[in-house]
Amino acid sequence: MARRIAAGAAYGGGGAGLVGAAAVGLLLAEVRLARRHVGNGTGERVPGAEGTYGRVYDVPGEPPLRLVMLGDSTAAGQGVHRSGQTPGALLASGLAAVAERPVQLRNVAQTGAQSDDLDRQVALVLSAGPPAPDICVIMIGANDVTHRMPPTRSVRHLSAAVRRLRTAGAEVVVGTCPDLGTIEPVQQPLRWLARRASRQLAAAQTIGVVEQGGRTVSLGDLLGPEFAANPRELFGPDNYHPSAEGYATAAMAVLPTVCAALGLWPAEEDRPDLTRREGFMPVARAAAEAASEAGTEVTAAMPTGPRGPWALLKRRHRRRVPEPEAATPSP
């Protein structure tokens, strides 16, 4: 099903790959040119943000919630200089404020990682032994597109990671592949090809994750319309990774879904709002809609339906993430 949605069920394309062979060659040539003007995802120091957030809510005898970040440089927080500006710190601070409970943050994301690195990252997470983390947030996919990883392989690795974490007892939220077509130095036709490949992979990721019991949030706006309109404000110094404001924008999209996965979001917001075009639908259709609109959440609803598995599509309201406090370093 992930292959069908990526190949054309939602976008009218053909073939089993993200783009045709000739287009891939052109894309790679222009990627090399673009990389002369942007960071390549490696080498820059990433601020360490691990530790405990929300100490003010500490209650003796009540353990903190445990949040783990997995994925690539976006999940790690490359492109900013302070730990409090990373997505992990922003999410931990926001979750602590909503739950009124401390949150222990661990980050195993690897700069430059592709989806096949998730096996190693999940092993690190689970090596700590039971109980599993309360919530795991995965941001992955951009490097899969730029390194031509076949979408079926990419989704297979992601699905396996979600399955292992869910089996261990953790809730999982995946920020799907961002829109690479809005990186400022990227020109046409690479811009169109990158956008198409990104959205196709995001749709396929959504299907794979939902079928394993996870939730997804479309991160198209992470490098999407808001970034295209305000590149100086929302991109970092390397013109590739988000700035502090860019990460805050992404965190605002993910935080409501993290809270909902933990049962912390208002119950009335879990009911579909028809005025916002929310509702139950076949998972393939939900994946296609989510890929084209950032901030859209997809979660499993029914295992079977007239057209296969069904999902609930939500367009949750975005709220500004509280300014993160300084974390207490882990011992």
Stockholm file with secondary structure:
# STOCKHOLM 1.0

chainA/1-331         MARRIAAGAAYGGGGAGLVGAAAVGLLLAEVRLARRHVGNGTGERVPGAEGTYGRVYDVPGEPPLRLVMLGDSTAAGQGVHRSGQTPGALLASGLAAVAERPVQLRNVAQTGAQSDDLDRQVALVLSAGPPAPDICVIMIGANDVTHRMPPTRSVRHLSAAVRRLRTAGAEVVVGTCPDLGTIEPVQQPLRWLARRASRQLAAAQTIGVVEQGGRTVSLGDLLGPEFAANPRELFGPDNYHPSAEGYATAAMAVLPTVCAALGLWPAEEDRPDLTRREGFMPVARAAAEAASEAGTEVTAAMPTGPRGPWALLKRRHRRRVPEPEAATPSP
#=GR chainA/1-331 SS CHHHIIIIITTCCCSSSSSCHHHHHHHHHHHHHHHTTSCCSSSSCCCCCCEEECGGGCCTTCCCEEEEEEESHHHHTTTCSSGGGSHHHHHHHHHHHHHTSCEEEEECCCTTCCGGGHHHHHHHHHTTCSSCCSEEEEECCHHHHHTTCCHHHHHHHHHHHHHHHHHHTCEEEEECCCCGGGCTTCCTTHHHHHHHHHHHHHHHHHHHHHHTTCEEECCGGGSSHHHHHCHHHHBCTTSSSBCHHHHHHHHHHHHHHHHHHTTCSCGGGGSCCGGGTCEEEEHHHHHHHHHHSTTCEEEEEESCCTTSCEEEEECCCCCCCCCCCCCBCCC
#=GC SS_cons         CHHHIIIIITTCCCSSSSSCHHHHHHHHHHHHHHHTTSCCSSSSCCCCCCEEECGGGCCTTCCCEEEEEEESHHHHTTTCSSGGGSHHHHHHHHHHHHHTSCEEEEECCCTTCCGGGHHHHHHHHHTTCSSCCSEEEEECCHHHHHTTCCHHHHHHHHHHHHHHHHHHTCEEEEECCCCGGGCTTCCTTHHHHHHHHHHHHHHHHHHHHHHTTCEEECCGGGSSHHHHHCHHHHBCTTSSSBCHHHHHHHHHHHHHHHHHHTTCSCGGGGSCCGGGTCEEEEHHHHHHHHHHSTTCEEEEEESCCTTSCEEEEECCCCCCCCCCCCCBCCC
//
